[in-house]
Amino acid sequence: MNDNNNEQNLNLQPSELASIHGHVEAIRQELHKVIVGQDEMINLLLAGLFTGGHVLIEGVPGIAKTMTVNLLAKALNLNFKRIQFTPDLMPADVTGTNIFNMKSGEFEFRHGPIFANFVLIDEINRSPAKTQSALFEVMEEHQITVDGYTHQMPAPFMVMATQNPIEQEGTYKLPEAQQDRFLFRIKITYPSLSEELEILKRFEGDFSQSAIQTVVPVMSIHDIALCKSIVQKVHIKEELLMYIAAIIDHTRHTGDLFLGASPRASLAIVKTSKALAAMQGRAFVTPDDIQQAAFPVLNHRIVLSPDKEMEGFDVGDILSDIFKKIEVPR
């Protein structure tokens, strides 16, 4: 299998795979100066970066969601902005607005905080639909339109949003169309006992968390663009494309789901599986890459049927059942 895939990837040089693998390890090393564990979140954030996707991070407060994103932007040497979503936030507070200049007698566009390489939206479900709508165009087309004029986002551009799955008072459910624009929903859990102990040991004498200052840039915008081009070259066999199509098709025709996955979801699995393969130094995708990518890509896009929801099933149970029904390509 390796030989066949390597023959079809003559354009993807070993030095390129070594390069992306080296960049990933360098980023991990910088983040782990402060962050304990959370390897899956770091891997998926990098996969999102290398595929041009946006990421929704879900977890209880205090498990380093915001800090990880902030440190990642620092390690990548990118412009970082944080927007706290609140019920009274207006669309113009996100995108910016035209301001009348008394001196020139003309309107000038004042850029909002969305104009950055890395945009962290904290508690995205705290704002109503009117404010959420301000994100639709910018997340899909990397641009905003104000008073008929289009303004482009800087490249690279990535939105990372957090939400608390427990506290629902004063929150608004994200529209399905908006959730579909997020490449992943990463569900973050509590650290293990050993990780908790490591956190206590690391910071019991460092209340100000001075280790944050030791994180230094290890990639540039040029490096990110290079990694994106490498990911696109990763080979995926037609049998594996059929495997992905079968998974998506099952989500649309099973009685266990009220809403199946869109074509955007199948493309997201292809992109993510390619990124995961490249990050591990491989020039080809395996079924394991697809299964690893499928859950974070699909878990926020599909909706359980009322019967399954009442019976206490969750999305993970249904996806696991779908994986068992579909033959894995060899």
SVG drawing of the C-alpha trace seen along z (x, -y; Angstrom):
<svg xmlns="http://www.w3.org/2000/svg" viewBox="-39 -70 53 75">
<polyline fill="none" stroke="black" stroke-width="0.4" points="0.0,0.0 2.8,-2.4 4.5,-1.8 1.4,-2.4 0.6,-5.7 4.2,-6.9 4.2,-6.3 1.1,-8.5 2.7,-11.2 5.9,-12.0 5.1,-15.7 5.1,-15.4 8.7,-15.2 9.9,-13.6 11.5,-17.0 8.0,-18.6 6.5,-16.0 9.5,-16.4 8.9,-20.1 5.2,-20.1 5.9,-17.4 8.7,-19.5 6.5,-22.6 3.8,-20.7 6.2,-19.4 7.7,-22.9 4.2,-24.3 3.3,-21.5 6.6,-22.1 5.8,-25.8 2.2,-25.2 3.2,-22.6 5.4,-25.1 2.1,-26.2 -0.7,-23.8 -0.8,-20.4 -2.4,-17.7 -5.1,-18.8 -3.2,-17.1 -6.4,-16.4 -7.4,-20.0 -4.0,-21.2 -3.9,-18.6 -7.4,-19.7 -6.6,-23.4 -3.5,-22.9 -5.6,-20.8 -8.1,-23.6 -5.2,-26.1 -3.7,-24.0 -7.1,-23.5 -8.4,-27.1 -11.3,-26.0 -12.9,-27.5 -13.2,-25.8 -15.9,-25.6 -14.5,-24.7 -17.0,-23.4 -16.1,-22.8 -16.7,-23.9 -14.9,-27.0 -11.4,-26.8 -9.9,-24.2 -7.6,-26.5 -9.7,-26.9 -9.0,-30.6 -5.4,-30.3 -4.6,-27.6 -5.9,-29.7 -4.0,-32.8 -0.8,-30.9 -1.2,-29.3 -1.5,-32.7 1.6,-33.8 3.6,-30.7 2.4,-31.4 3.3,-35.1 -0.2,-36.1 -2.4,-39.0 -4.9,-37.9 -8.2,-39.5 -10.7,-38.4 -14.4,-39.3 -16.6,-38.7 -20.1,-38.0 -22.9,-39.4 -26.7,-39.8 -26.3,-43.5 -23.5,-43.1 -24.4,-44.6 -23.2,-43.4 -21.2,-46.6 -19.4,-45.9 -18.0,-42.8 -17.5,-43.9 -16.9,-47.6 -18.9,-50.6 -18.6,-53.7 -17.7,-56.9 -18.2,-60.4 -14.9,-62.3 -15.6,-66.0 -12.3,-67.1 -12.6,-65.4 -16.4,-65.5 -16.5,-61.9 -17.4,-58.6 -14.4,-56.3 -14.6,-52.7 -13.5,-51.8 -12.4,-48.2 -14.0,-46.0 -12.2,-43.3 -13.0,-40.7 -10.1,-42.0 -7.3,-39.8 -5.6,-36.5 -6.9,-34.7 -10.2,-35.8 -11.4,-34.2 -15.1,-34.6 -15.7,-33.9 -19.1,-32.4 -20.4,-32.7 -23.9,-31.5 -24.4,-34.6 -25.4,-36.9 -28.7,-36.8 -29.3,-35.8 -28.9,-39.4 -25.2,-39.5 -24.6,-35.9 -25.6,-36.8 -22.6,-39.2 -20.4,-36.1 -22.1,-34.3 -20.3,-36.1 -16.9,-36.5 -16.7,-32.8 -17.6,-31.5 -16.0,-34.1 -13.3,-35.8 -14.9,-39.2 -17.5,-41.5 -19.8,-43.9 -20.8,-47.2 -23.0,-49.8 -22.3,-48.1 -18.5,-48.0 -16.5,-44.8 -13.6,-44.5 -11.3,-41.5 -9.9,-39.7 -6.1,-39.3 -4.7,-35.9 -4.6,-33.5 -8.0,-34.1 -9.4,-31.7 -12.3,-32.0 -12.2,-30.1 -15.3,-30.2 -16.0,-28.8 -19.2,-27.9 -20.1,-26.4 -22.3,-23.2 -23.6,-23.4 -24.9,-26.9 -27.7,-27.6 -29.4,-30.6 -29.1,-33.7 -27.8,-31.8 -29.0,-31.4 -28.8,-28.2 -26.5,-28.7 -28.4,-28.3 -27.6,-25.1 -26.3,-27.1 -23.8,-28.8 -22.7,-25.6 -22.1,-24.1 -19.5,-26.8 -17.3,-25.5 -15.0,-22.8 -15.0,-21.1 -16.7,-21.2 -14.0,-20.1 -15.3,-18.8 -12.9,-19.4 -13.1,-17.4 -11.5,-17.7 -7.8,-16.7 -6.9,-13.3 -5.7,-12.9 -2.0,-12.8 -2.5,-15.9 -4.3,-17.7 -1.3,-16.9 1.1,-18.2 -0.9,-21.5 -0.6,-21.9 3.1,-21.2 3.8,-23.5 1.9,-26.6 1.8,-26.2 4.8,-28.6 3.9,-30.7 0.6,-32.4 1.1,-34.9 1.8,-32.0 5.0,-33.6 5.6,-30.6 3.3,-32.3 6.1,-34.8 8.4,-32.0 6.3,-31.0 8.0,-32.3 7.0,-32.4 8.2,-29.3 6.3,-29.7 5.6,-32.5 2.8,-33.3 5.0,-31.9 5.4,-28.6 1.6,-28.3 1.0,-28.8 3.6,-26.2 2.0,-23.7 -1.4,-24.3 0.1,-23.5 1.6,-20.3 -1.7,-19.2 -3.4,-19.6 -0.9,-17.3 -1.6,-14.4 -3.1,-11.5 -6.5,-9.9 -7.6,-6.8 -10.9,-6.7 -11.9,-3.8 -11.5,-6.1 -13.5,-8.9 -16.3,-6.3 -15.9,-5.4 -16.4,-9.1 -19.4,-9.4 -21.0,-6.3 -20.6,-7.7 -22.3,-10.9 -25.0,-9.1 -25.8,-7.0 -26.3,-10.1 -29.0,-11.3 -30.9,-8.0 -30.8,-6.6 -34.0,-6.9 -31.8,-7.7 -31.1,-11.2 -33.4,-14.1 -30.8,-16.0 -27.9,-14.5 -24.6,-15.9 -24.1,-18.3 -21.6,-18.1 -19.6,-20.7 -19.2,-18.0 -17.8,-15.4 -15.3,-17.9 -14.3,-18.8 -13.6,-15.1 -11.4,-14.9 -9.4,-18.1 -9.0,-17.1 -7.9,-13.5 -5.3,-14.9 -4.1,-17.3 -3.9,-14.6 -1.9,-12.4 0.6,-15.1 1.0,-16.1 2.1,-12.5 4.5,-12.6 2.5,-10.5 1.8,-11.3 -1.4,-9.3 -4.7,-9.1 -5.7,-5.9 -9.1,-4.8 -7.9,-5.7 -7.4,-9.3 -11.0,-9.4 -12.4,-7.9 -10.4,-10.3 -11.6,-13.3 -15.2,-12.2 -16.4,-12.7 -15.2,-16.4 -16.4,-17.2 -19.9,-15.6 -20.8,-15.9 -22.2,-19.5 -23.7,-19.0 -26.1,-16.1 -29.2,-16.2 -30.7,-13.2 -34.2,-12.1 -36.6,-12.9 -37.0,-9.2 -33.2,-8.7 -32.9,-11.8 -35.6,-10.7 -33.9,-7.3 -30.7,-9.0 -28.5,-8.4 -25.9,-11.0 -24.4,-11.8 -21.3,-9.7 -23.4,-6.5 -25.0,-7.0 -21.7,-7.7 -20.1,-4.6 -23.1,-2.6 -22.7,-4.0 -18.9,-3.2 -19.8,0.5 -22.2,0.8 -19.9,-0.4 -17.1,1.8 -13.7,0.2 -11.5,0.2 -8.4,2.3"/>
</svg>
